[in-house]
Amino acid sequence: MASQAVVVVTGASSGIGSATAVALGQAGYRVALGARRLDRLEKLSDTIAASGGLSFAHRLDVTDPASIDEFLAAVRTHWGPVDVLINNAGQNLSSLVAESTDEKLRSDLEINLLGAMMVTRRVLPDMLERRRGDVVFVGSDSATRPRTWQSAYSAAKAGLEVFAKVLEMETEGTGVRSIVVRVGPTGTEFGNQMPKARMSEILESWKYWGVLRHLHWMPAESVARTIVDTVSVPLEVAYPTIVEVQPGGRKRESDH
């Protein structure tokens, strides 16, 4: 996708979303920032402007259809139709299934899965009409390597990959790409949602089930760079469908 394209980043107020927005701005994209914490978005917009980028901040709650409609209407008024959608909004209210609540389960599914589906549905018609556009889903390796304490989160991310695959099939030959960026362990405040008092218990469980091979993690900027590189590849050159990015450290591990 050419620079100056209009890119929406959901969940842009922190972590991977914030880093991706900055990287897109530096690459010449016009970045529409959406999240519930408007104060953070406004600070992020200032950061992007300081490096010569263009951005637009507006509150967005991906679980609220009215909020989505208001956000996208504001983006279209400000810049026009959306060229690239980065479905990044997410949360992980970690708990054992037996200790969870209906509210926690519902919230994880609504934010991680349903929100992306509802935003995608709204931007897709314009993309199909113009025969171009990228829909990116920021996924997780929990979709293929589910973890204890993350039942709803893992289920939502698995569902996200299925939704992205169906979208890929339905848009074949239209100029619209459906892309999953499957993310491994990343060091952001996202991890703060996990119960710190039980982290040793959680890590032991992951080790037991073979989903904790090491304790390496990558910065959000590594994921952001992957996303920018992926959407910057012209459709005529490649159609990536699933791109997985994992932390480094393999050389250090082999030395032990």
ZIVENZI-V174293 format. One line per field, one symbol per residue. psi: psi as a letter, one per 20 degrees, with the letter a starting at -180 (. if undefined). burial: 1 if it has 24 or more other ideal C-beta (glycine too) atoms within 12 Angstrom, else 0. Layout:
psi = ???
burial = ???
This chain:
psi = pqriqpppoqliirchgghggghgghijqopopprhnhhhhhghhhgghhjjrprpppqpoiiohhggggghghghhgiaqphpponiprrnmpqqgiiarhggggggggghfhghghgghhigggghhilqqpopooaqiihimqqqilgggggghghghgghggggghjpjiipqoppoopappnrihiiiqohijhhgghhghggjkjnhrjqrqqhhggghggghgiipqhigqnqgpoppqqbihghgii.
burial = 1000111111111111111111111111111111111001100110110000111111111110001100110010001011111111111111100000000110111111111111111111011000011111111111101111111111111111111100110010010111111111110101101100000001100100001100000101011111111111001000011111111000000000
